[in-house]
């Protein structure tokens, strides 16, 4: 049994959601378990390459992990949001979707250049959003050397793409397929 099989057992798989052939990895069942969620945060914090000034969470489930990780890391929380969700001045990064493009934003004054930022989300699949978040943070002057995810779907290549961008990628759990 691997070190994180206890956490993997808390994640529900929903077949054929949101479309046929997709195995949806539902982390809400882990979030409902106080011990499992606490263990996930503790284990993620233990693998953090510190010190860290800010933990950047990608909307929306990434916010949960960023906020929880920020406390033991003694760091602030930076929100990476979908376009149109933040008041005030923002900076943006566009990224490709299967059909079209999307945009993520952060507050223009959210970080000073040179701040060390840990990028966090619940799951990495193809890596499109995470790579856009990395570009956005670096455009703002952040030093981003690590990204953490609860779940990796390695067959989809997102973690490898982030590694090719010069980031150390850690996840607690991997599921084959998509």
C-alpha positions, 0 to 999 in steps of 0.5 A, spaced: 500 500 500 502 506 498 503 512 503 497 515 500 492 510 498 488 512 504 487 518 501 485 515 494 480 511 497 476 517 499 476 520 492 469 517 488 470 516 481 464 517 477 464 514 470 461 517 464 461 524 467 461 530 464 461 526 458 461 518 456 468 515 457 470 520 462 472 518 469 471 524 473 475 524 480 470 527 485 474 530 491 468 532 495 468 526 498 475 527 501 473 534 503 467 531 507 472 527 511 475 531 516 481 526 518 482 525 510 482 532 508 487 534 514 492 529 512 492 531 505 494 538 507 499 536 512 502 531 507 502 537 501 505 542 506 510 537 508 513 536 501 513 544 500 520 547 498 520 553 502 520 558 504 513 561 500 510 568 501 504 566 497 500 560 495 496 561 489 490 557 488 486 556 481 479 557 481 475 554 484 477 548 488 484 550 488 482 556 493 480 550 498 487 547 498 491 554 497 487 557 503 488 550 508 496 550 505 497 557 507 496 557 514 502 551 516 506 555 511 505 561 514 504 564 507 498 569 504 493 566 499 493 569 492 486 568 488 487 566 480 480 567 478 476 566 471 475 573 468 470 578 470 470 575 477 475 580 481 474 587 482 479 593 481 485 592 476 487 585 474 492 582 469 490 576 465 492 570 461 489 567 455 489 560 454 487 555 449 481 550 450 479 544 446 474 549 442 476 556 443 480 560 449 479 562 456 482 567 460 484 567 468 486 573 472 489 576 478 489 583 482 495 587 478 497 589 485 497 582 488 504 580 489 511 584 489 516 582 484 520 576 487 515 573 491 516 566 492 509 563 490 507 556 490 501 554 485 496 549 487 490 546 485 486 540 486 487 536 480 492 536 474 489 533 467 492 537 461 495 542 464 492 548 460 489 552 466 495 551 471 500 553 465 496 559 464 496 561 471 504 559 471 505 564 465 500 569 469 504 569 476 511 570 472 508 575 468 507 579 475 514 578 477 513 571 481 518 566 482 514 560 481 518 553 482 513 548 485 506 546 483 502 542 488 496 538 486 492 533 490 490 528 484 494 528 478 492 524 471 499 523 468 496 520 462 494 527 460 501 530 460 499 536 464 504 535 470 510 533 465 508 540 461 509 544 467 515 540 469 518 542 462 516 549 464 521 549 469 517 547 475 517 542 480 510 538 480 508 534 486 501 530 487 499 526 492 495 521 488 495 519 481 489 515 477 491 512 470 486 514 464 482 520 464 
